[in-house]
Amino acid sequence: MTALSVQGLNVVLGGRLVLQDVDLKLEAGDFMGLIGPNGAGKTTLLRSALGLVRRSSGTIEVAGAPISKMRQRVGYVPQRHEFAWDFPINVADAVLSGRVRRVGWVRRAGVADYRAVNEAMARVGMTALRDRPVGQLSGGQRQRVLVARALALRPSVLLLDEPFTGLDMPTQELLTDLFTELSQEGQAVLMTTHDLAAAMHTCGTLCLVNRTVIATGTPDALRDAELWRAAFGIRPGSPLLAALGVN
């Protein structure tokens, strides 16, 4: 089943065309890496899929319905600097804030909400720190809170924006294993990352993007160096191509 469908997406920001004619499909159970250089529009694509960035044209659907009706089915892990870590709340309350789209701003959280929060904290290994103020967390702990916050929504689609930036290797491995497990459980996972080698190894599919989609396929299917040169604007014989094992 198609979990996320983006068709003919165009986005203009500040008078500049950031995304042009983007088509992308994510099936249930997919773990897709969204790959491209800085300024390629990767974050804009994620935020457009959430309805947070206004699109000039195109359609975005989740499970066959417009995103405007299905936002509660999409979990989002932003880059860490986008969260207010100096806000005086603890880990459990930060994770609970991810349920706002289901609970609303007026209704009090109920048993189902707290159960979802507890499950999400357990999945990222943060249960023991549930009462710790978020301002006292390490970088890796903060990233796990953001992931738990998205999982508390119990989404069918999970969008991850550079989830490994600045993390130590044990935390990267923990989160990689978790994202793989989620996809195996049927959740659709779309992740932007600059760790190209890791994406080639862990993601089932890759989408090369630079304002538009250059190519989509399994890592083995994307061994043509010309595709990577088109996406990243690099010269023939670039060390990046050798590092990725493409030719």
C-alpha positions in Angstrom: 0.0 0.0 0.0 1.3 3.5 -0.8 1.8 5.2 2.5 3.0 8.6 1.1 2.5 9.9 -2.4 4.0 13.2 -3.7 3.1 14.2 -7.2 4.1 17.2 -9.3 5.3 19.1 -6.2 6.5 22.6 -6.8 7.6 24.9 -4.0 8.7 28.6 -4.3 10.3 30.2 -1.3 11.5 33.9 -1.3 10.9 34.0 -5.1 13.2 31.1 -5.7 12.0 27.7 -7.1 13.2 25.3 -4.4 11.4 22.1 -5.6 10.4 21.4 -9.1 8.1 18.6 -10.4 8.9 16.3 -7.5 7.3 12.8 -7.7 7.9 10.4 -4.9 6.2 7.3 -3.5 6.8 5.6 -0.2 5.2 2.2 0.3 4.3 0.8 3.7 7.5 -0.9 5.1 9.9 1.2 3.0 13.0 2.7 4.6 14.1 5.3 2.1 17.1 7.6 2.3 16.5 11.1 0.8 20.0 12.1 -0.5 21.3 15.3 -2.0 23.6 18.2 -1.4 23.0 21.2 0.9 20.3 23.4 -0.6 18.8 20.5 -2.6 15.4 21.0 -1.0 15.4 17.9 1.2 14.1 19.6 4.3 11.6 21.6 2.3 10.3 18.3 0.8 9.7 16.9 4.3 8.1 20.0 5.6 5.9 20.2 2.5 4.8 16.6 3.1 3.7 17.7 6.5 1.8 20.7 5.2 4.2 23.1 7.0 5.5 24.6 3.8 3.0 26.0 1.3 3.3 24.3 -2.1 2.8 26.2 -5.4 1.3 23.1 -7.0 1.2 19.4 -6.7 -0.6 16.9 -4.5 0.5 15.1 -1.3 -1.4 12.1 0.0 -1.1 9.8 2.9 -2.7 6.4 2.5 -4.7 7.8 -0.5 -6.1 10.8 1.3 -5.0 14.5 1.2 -2.3 15.4 3.8 -4.7 18.0 5.2 -6.9 15.2 6.5 -4.0 12.8 7.5 -1.5 14.9 9.4 -2.0 12.9 12.5 -0.7 9.8 10.7 2.7 11.4 10.0 5.4 11.6 12.6 8.2 14.2 12.1 11.7 14.3 13.7 13.1 17.8 13.0 16.8 18.7 13.3 17.7 19.2 16.9 18.2 22.9 16.8 14.5 23.4 15.9 13.3 22.3 19.3 13.2 24.7 22.3 15.5 22.8 24.7 15.5 25.6 27.2 11.7 25.2 27.7 11.1 24.0 31.3 9.6 20.6 30.7 10.8 17.1 31.4 11.4 14.2 29.0 7.9 12.6 29.5 6.1 15.9 28.8 8.3 16.6 25.8 7.3 13.3 24.3 3.6 13.9 25.3 3.7 17.1 23.2 3.9 14.9 20.2 0.3 13.8 20.8 -1.1 17.3 20.4 -2.4 16.6 16.9 -4.4 13.7 18.3 -5.3 15.2 21.7 -5.8 18.8 20.6 -4.8 21.9 22.6 -7.9 21.8 24.9 -8.6 18.2 25.8 -6.6 16.7 28.6 -4.4 13.7 27.8 -5.9 10.3 28.6 -4.8 6.8 29.4 -4.2 6.0 25.7 -2.0 9.1 25.4 0.2 8.2 28.4 0.4 4.6 27.2 1.7 5.8 23.8 4.2 8.0 25.5 5.5 5.2 27.7 5.9 2.9 24.7 7.7 5.5 22.7 10.2 6.3 25.5 10.8 2.6 26.0 11.6 2.1 22.3 14.3 4.8 22.4 15.7 3.8 25.8 14.6 6.9 27.7 12.2 5.5 30.3 14.7 5.9 33.1 15.2 9.6 32.3 11.4 10.4 32.0 11.6 13.0 34.8 14.8 14.8 33.7 14.5 18.3 32.4 15.2 18.3 28.6 17.7 21.1 29.1 20.0 18.7 31.0 20.1 16.1 28.3 23.1 15.2 26.1 22.9 15.6 22.3 22.2 11.9 21.8 19.5 11.9 24.5 17.8 14.9 22.9 17.7 13.2 19.6 16.1 10.1 21.2 13.5 12.4 22.8 12.6 13.8 19.4 12.2 10.4 17.9 10.1 9.3 20.8 8.0 12.4 20.4 7.3 11.5 16.8 6.6 7.8 17.7 4.1 8.8 20.4 1.8 9.8 17.6 1.8 6.2 16.4 2.3 7.3 12.8 2.1 5.2 9.7 4.7 7.5 8.1 7.9 8.7 9.8 9.9 11.6 8.4 13.4 12.1 9.7 15.5 15.2 9.0 19.2 14.5 9.5 18.7 12.3 12.6 22.3 11.3 13.0 24.0 14.7 12.9 26.4 15.2 15.8 25.6 11.8 17.4 28.1 9.3 18.8 28.3 5.9 17.1 26.4 3.9 19.8 23.4 6.3 19.5 23.6 6.2 15.7 23.5 2.4 15.8 20.6 2.4 18.3 18.5 4.7 16.1 19.5 2.9 12.9 18.3 -0.4 14.4 15.1 1.2 15.6 14.3 2.7 12.1 15.0 -0.6 10.5 12.6 -2.3 13.0 9.9 0.2 12.4 10.1 -0.3 8.6 10.0 -4.1 9.2 6.8 -3.6 11.3 5.2 -1.9 8.3 5.9 1.8 9.0 7.1 3.9 6.1 10.3 5.8 7.0 11.8 8.6 4.9 15.1 10.0 6.1 17.4 12.8 5.0 21.0 12.2 5.7 24.5 13.3 4.8 26.0 10.0 5.7 25.8 8.5 2.2 27.8 5.4 3.0 25.5 4.5 5.9 22.4 5.2 3.8 23.7 2.9 1.0 24.1 0.2 3.7 21.0 0.6 5.8 18.2 2.0 3.5 16.2 -0.3 1.3 15.7 2.5 -1.3 17.4 5.8 -2.0 16.0 8.9 -3.6 18.6 11.2 -5.2 17.3 14.8 -5.2 18.5 18.2 -6.2 15.5 20.5 -6.5 13.9 17.6 -8.4 14.2 13.8 -8.2 17.2 12.6 -10.1 16.7 8.9 -9.5 15.0 6.5 -7.1 15.9 2.8 -6.5 17.7 0.3 -4.4 21.3 1.1 -3.6 22.5 -1.6 -6.0 20.4 -0.1 -8.7 22.0 3.3 -8.2 25.6 2.4 -9.1 25.7 4.7 -12.1 28.2 7.5 -11.3 26.4 9.9 -13.7 23.3 9.8 -11.4 25.4 10.9 -8.4 27.3 13.5 -10.5 23.9 15.0 -11.5 22.6 15.0 -7.9 25.8 16.4 -6.3 27.4 18.4 -9.1 30.7 16.6 -8.7 33.4 16.0 -11.3 34.3 12.6 -12.8 36.7 10.7 -10.6 35.5 12.4 -7.4 36.6 10.7 -4.2 32.9 10.6 -3.3 32.2 8.2 -6.1 35.0 5.9 -5.1 33.9 5.9 -1.4 30.4 4.9 -2.5 31.7 2.2 -4.9 29.8 3.6 -7.9 31.3 3.8 -11.4 
